[in-house]
Amino acid sequence: MGTDLTKGRPMSVIMRFMLPLLVGNIFQQLYNMADTVIVGRFVGQNALAAVGSTGTIMFLVIGFAQGLSTGFTVLTSQRYGARDEKGTKKSVSNAILLSAIVAVVVTLVSSLSMHGVLILMNTPAEIFEDAQTYIVIICLGTVCSVYYNLFSSMMRAVGDSKMPLFFLVFSACLNVVLDLVFIIVFHMGVAGAAFATDLSQGISAVLCIVYIKKKMAILQPEKGMWRLDRDATSHQMRVGLPMALQFAITASGTMIMQAAINIFGADAVAAFTAAGKIQNILTQWFTSTGMTMASYCGQNYGKGDLGRIRGGVKAALISSTLYAVAAGVLVNLLLRPSMSLFFAAGTDLTSMMPYASRYILLCTIFYIPLGMIFIFRNTMQGCGYGLLPMLGGVVELLCRLVMALLSIRFHSYPMAAFCDPFAWLGAGIFTMVCCIFVLRDVERTLKERTAVHG
């Protein structure tokens, strides 16, 4: 059964809900990292660079699809918070049907366009074939990712963050096993890593369905609900489409950044890939906090408690800031031994460490605005506002674009490495200002709603 996020002290409620998400997200990064580590150790440095060079494209394709499906569940969270059981079930069936359409469209468009995208991104010739093989297989498995994330988001929407964690841990472990089998036993190279990712997420999606069927009656639509509802579809698309576009816009910016990194050769790509994977684990605190705020604010918006939403934002900012400082110090101290995990024993890291350390140092200085982005963006989305968070993604894109073009123009790696921090700073300030105005609008809306019902 779900958890009521409308009661209890905001800090303790948020932390209890967020910690299982954090563990789950770290496991998700670990099984994404497993592809990189196993490919780097058992296939080679160029294969690692090939997988890494497609990371931003993967974020674009999968992120767009996940953004839509996750946005569809905001309505579920709001209706659950309002104690509307029938409306909650209708939102579930509608989200499942809409996600099927999303999966088909995204799979077709992405898989057919990959060759041209890799050319546009200046993918080095020595890793081009492996990069294309890996990303096309990932695209063909979009349906697995969409439905795994949809069902996990549905559980979180009604306050259950523990079972998604269980399924994610299972998926992570299964992915590692399949990676080893496909790559070491069957010698499938980067294709094996991609198949392992798709298959592990598909199995986890099926397990989510089984659990919901047996344990979560609130998420089980009734027979007459299996058709698209105009009002639900309109609401879900209003929230889901901006979230998807936000992912796409952010990913487009990271693709531009990757294109700038690619011009420095395979060593720079391999170093950037390994450092990026390490950073992705550390920054999951911010991601998990954001996911928590979406559910927390969705339920409290449904209840009509603005004071509690504001208290939650404050608590999230405090915890995020403290973590940003600690994580920044830790990753800079342990970067070199962490980098060695990605390469075969005896690999000389001398040529790669300058690329990795420069990128990590610049990023950690700006972890605080990165945390702000996730908190403010998901707070707005949880309250049903989709456009302004999407515009925050536009700010990120523009910042990355400017810095990437400068790095290419001056052939400067430090400028390429500064793409992410510059984007975080710009978007962090933008989303903070937007969230202030959104919460004022929410206050006005809730007063009007109270007056009508009163």
C-alpha positions, -999 to +999 in steps of 0.1 A: +000+000+000+011+036-006+025+061+019+006+093+028+031+122+023+006+148+035+014+140+072+044+142+095+075+166+096+085+174+060+122+167+065+117+132+080+089+123+056+111+134+026+141+116+038+123+083+046+107+084+011+139+095-006+164+070+008+150+040-010+149+060-042+185+070-036+196+034-032+175+024-062+189+052-084+225+043-074+218+007-084+204+019-117+236+038-123+257+008-112+240-014-138+244+013-164+281+015-153+284-023-155+281-020-192+310+004-192+332-014-167+327-049-183+331-036-218+363-016-208+379-045-191+369-074-214+365-058-248+388-028-248+394+009-243+379+018-277+348-002-270+344+017-237+347+049-256+321+037-281+296+029-253+304+062-236+300+083-267+264+072-270+255+080-234+240+114-243+220+099-272+207+072-249+197+100-224+179+118-252+159+088-265+152+070-232+148+103-213+122+116-237+101+084-234+106+082-196+097+119-193+064+113-209+055+082-189+067+097-156+047+129-164+016+107-169+018+096-133+016+132-118-021+130-122-021+097-103-003+113-074-027+143-073-058+121-074-044+098-048-036+128-026-072+140-031-085+105-020-101+100-055-099+062-059-118+060-091-099+089-106-066+073-096-074+041-114-085+059-145-052+078-146-034+045-145-052+029-174-048+061-194-011+063-187-006+026-198-023+032-231-005+065-238+028+049-230+022+022-256+019+049-282+050+067-269+071+035-270+062+026-306+069+061-319+101+067-301+115+032-311+108+038-348+121+073-350+153+068-328+164+035-343+161+048-379+180+081-372+211+069-353+236+067-381+231+104-390+231+115-353+265+098-347+280+115-377+267+149-365+283+143-331+318+139-346+320+103-334+356+091-339+360+066-368+377+040-347+346+036-324+318+045-349+306+009-357+305-002-321+287+030-310+260+025-337+255-012-328+251-004-291+227+026-294+205+010-320+199-021-298+192+002-268+166+021-289+149-011-299+144-019-262+126+014-255+094-003-246+111-022-217+125+011-203+092+029-207+070+004-189+095-003-161+098+034-153+060+039-157+051+012-132+078+023-108+066+059-110+030+048-104+041+030-072+060+061-061+030+083-070+009+066-042+038+067-018+056+034-022+093+039-028+105+006-014+091-019-040+106+000-070+139-002-051+135-040-048+128-044-085+157-020-094+182-039-073+170-071-090+174-055-124+208-042-116+221-076-105+205-094-135+221-068-158+256-076-145+251-113-148+238-110-184+266-086-192+292-112-181+274-140-199+268-122-232+303-105-233+326-131-218+309-164-226+292-156-259+317-129-270+290-105-282+309-073-274+290-041-271+259-057-285+258-081-255+259-051-232+230-035-249+209-067-250+216-072-212+203-037-205+171-042-225+164-076-211+170-068-174+146-038-177+120-058-195+120-085-168+117-059-141+087-043-158+070-077-158+077-081-121+062-047-114+030-057-131+028-089-111+033-070-078+007-043-086-017-070-096-013-089-063-007-061-038-018-026-050-056-025-057-055+013-060-034+009-092-056-017-108-080-002-133-115-016-137-127-033-169-146-003-182-116+020-179-094+005-207-099+033-232-084+068-236-102+094-216-102+129-231-098+148-198-071+125-184-052+124-217-053+162-219-040+166-183-013+139-187+000+153-220+001+188-206+024+176-179+041+147-197+050+164-229+069+193-213+087+168-191+097+148-221+108+179-240+127+190-210+146+157-211+151+161-248+163+196-245+187+188-217+200+158-236+204+179-267+227+201-247+247+171-234+250+158-270+265+191-281+289+188-251+298+153-262+304+165-297+329+190-283+346+163-262+348+139-292+371+162-311+399+156-285+401+119-295+394+084-280+415+090-248+395+121-239+362+103-247+372+073-225+383+095-196+352+117-198+330+085-200+346+070-168+345+103-149+310+109-160+299+075-147+315+081-113+298+115-111+264+101-121+265+079-090+273+108-067+246+131-082+218+105-076+211+123-043+199+153-063+179+131-087+163+111-059+154+143-040+137+156-072+117+124-076+106+127-040+095+163-044+074+153-074+054+128-054+054+149-022+042+181-039+017+161-060+000+147-030+001+179-010-012+199-039-040+175-042-048+180-005-044+218-009-017+223+017+007+250+003+024+255+037+035+219+036+048+222+001+069+253+011+082+234+041+092+205+019+111+227-005+131+242+024+139+208+039+150+195+005+173+225-001+190+221+033+198+184+028+208+189-009+233+217+000+249+197+028+253+167+005+267+188-023+297+199-002+304+164+011+301+147-023+323+173-040+352+167-015+349+129-017+349+125-055+380+147-059+399+128-033+390+093-047+390+100-084+421+082-095+414+048-078+378+051-090+390+056-126+411+024-125+379+003-121+370+010-157+401-003-174+421-036-175+448-041-150+480-024-160+463+003-182+483+035-181+459+063-169+485+091-173+471+103-206+435+102-193+436+116-158+440+153-168+408+151-188+389+133-160+402+155-131+395+188-149+359+178-156+352+165-121+367+195-103+347+220-124+315+201-119+318+197-081+321+234-076+286+238-090+268+208-073+246+232-052+228+248-082+225+213-097+206+202-066+184+234-069+174+224-104+160+191-093+141+205-063+125+235-080+118+217-113+100+187-097+082+209-072+066+228-101+059+195-120+043+180-089+019+209-087+010+204-124+031+231-140+050+217-170+060+247-192+084+265-168+104+234-159+108+227-197+120+263-202+146+255-175+158+228-199+160+254-226+183+275-204+205+244-199+206+238-236+216+274-244+243+275-218+258+242-230+256+253-266+274+286-260+302+269-240+305+239-265+308+263-295+335+283-276+354+251-268+353+240-304+362+275-317+392+277-294+400+240-292+398+242-254+390+211-233+385+232-201+357+250-219+342+217-230+344+204-195+327+236-182+295+230-203+278+211-175+286+235-146+276+265-167+243+249-176+236+240-139+243+276-128+220+292-154+192+267-150+195+267-112+189+304-110+161+303-136+142+275-119+145+291-085+129+323-098+102+304-116+094+283-086+088+314-065+062+326-089+046+292-093+041+288-056+025+322-055+002+311-083-006+278-064-015+299-034-040+319-055-054+288-071-059+270-037-076+300-022-100+301-051-106+264-048-113+267-011-137+296-017-157+276-042-159+245-021-165+266+010 
